[in-house]
């Protein structure tokens, strides 16, 4: 069956969009969906160990969010760094665009300037920064890149990192992992559940809108990931894999499309997981509630089935779950 973009639309009251996480972070709510029995259970995340299969391995993304949003002049000028060729040359989104014209040099402070080397067809700028980005002068201008639906609140920066975040490089948090505390992970380990770490640096393409009416025509963004030799061995020896977040799913499914089993690898993936996709490495999924018309919602629909996804989301709205990055979680078994 072919799907259009409108098939993944739904109405969500603004008050359901979480502006801050649960405190403690594992006190978020948890919707458990069993695909075999087609049943929904409402609980809290701190009880997730009761639902996880005893033979499963949690696959977590240990990427860490970098403070790649530079704000100057009380936020009137912004450089959102997407990629760095070196410590001086970067690709970035800028605001306001009219100030950043090709060939021009913009004075951002008395000591910081940006020369606009190029502008691509999407409006992304190639900038030459002065001084280089490793200079301490930038520290006061660096901000956490919260999603556009969350008000900028630097006091929440630590809450926008998972407790196991270790490898700097993401432009957004792998949010399914935000619900775990060290204590909860220890409890899960006591129950006999193993944990394997992968690294996928979340790009801004995560928030890129799907523009094609037929989702088959959408061009997926590319993200870099890594599987170590230790992790590959863990995954190959696991009886059951629970992906913590859509980013972990992308790693598992991309890796098994390149090889018949998991191997130590570093690569880019533009895998687009949508209804009809055949999963090879994901047995269960922990994820948040995603934006309408997003590729993340399409991934969930691929895993649960389209009608089942609609049923789950309607239940979450009826029961007033909190949505998006700082919202509640679901476990799909």
Phi, psi and omega in degrees: 000138177263146183240148174256166182301322182295340177294343182248023177264149172203157181267129179230121176300140183304328184291349178273353179276112185291129178264345177210157183282167172296152180226114358296162188296335180274006177269010171294160178280159182226124173260123180253123178243122177263113185292331182287313181268350181058038180250151178245134176237135177260131181207198174239155188297329181296349177259011187299331181299337180289339185255338182291134175302138185296337183263011186274161171241123176285128178253108185252151177261114185269017178294146182247138181286131178262150179280083188258005180259114180258122180244130181233161175054052180055037176086002181284336176238135182225137170236115179255105186284121180262325183205147179237122175284324176199193184286355179241329184257124184226156168256134187209156164271144182229160177209133353280143184302325184294341179278339187251072181267146183304133179089350182267153172246125182257124175276114184269325172215187177295337186240351183242133176220161179226123175264128182273108183276325185200158174226124181271181186293341178266002178089004178286138181260144165260120187242145170253112185270143176223125358288183181294156188293344178277003178284137183297343182298338182282341190305319183288347182257354182279135180225154176291134182277073176296151176300158184297338181273000176247130179295137180299119183214095187297339179293344180264005185304315181295326180289343180267017173237143173287158181291343180253012179300130189219332185245108185294135177163351183272147175266353177206156183283145167284090201290337179300331181281349183295340185281343184279138168253165176299322181294319180293319178297323177294319179297317179298320178296321178300330181281359177096007180273130178273167178226131177237140183251130170242168177233120170228121180277114184289125179265172181288347176300340176305325182260001182292129181291146173280123184259335181286135179293318174272120187296338179298336184271358181288136175264118185281145176289160181253141178224148182269137175221164181220138170238124179280167179298320179299314180294319179302318178296317179300315183293319181293330181268355182285143177277333188205137183240126174252112180281126175269093178098159180294333179293321177294324176299316181300320178295308184300312185286326177293317182297320182279353173271341178269324181227163179284340176220173182285135177227161173297124185205153170228124182197166172267146175227138174239030182301135180243105184263117184216170182310134184104347181291140178260112181282134180247336187232003184243118181259331177212161186219132169252128182205166176269185176264123194260166181295149173301148175062017182266155177294336178292320177294323178296322177297315179299317179297326177294325184278323183267333196103144186299307182297325179294321177300316179299318180297315180298313183292323177295320177299316181298321178291315180300324182268006175059046171293160177265137190251162172075203196302317180263012185274198183278179186235163170229149174243121180252116183258000000 
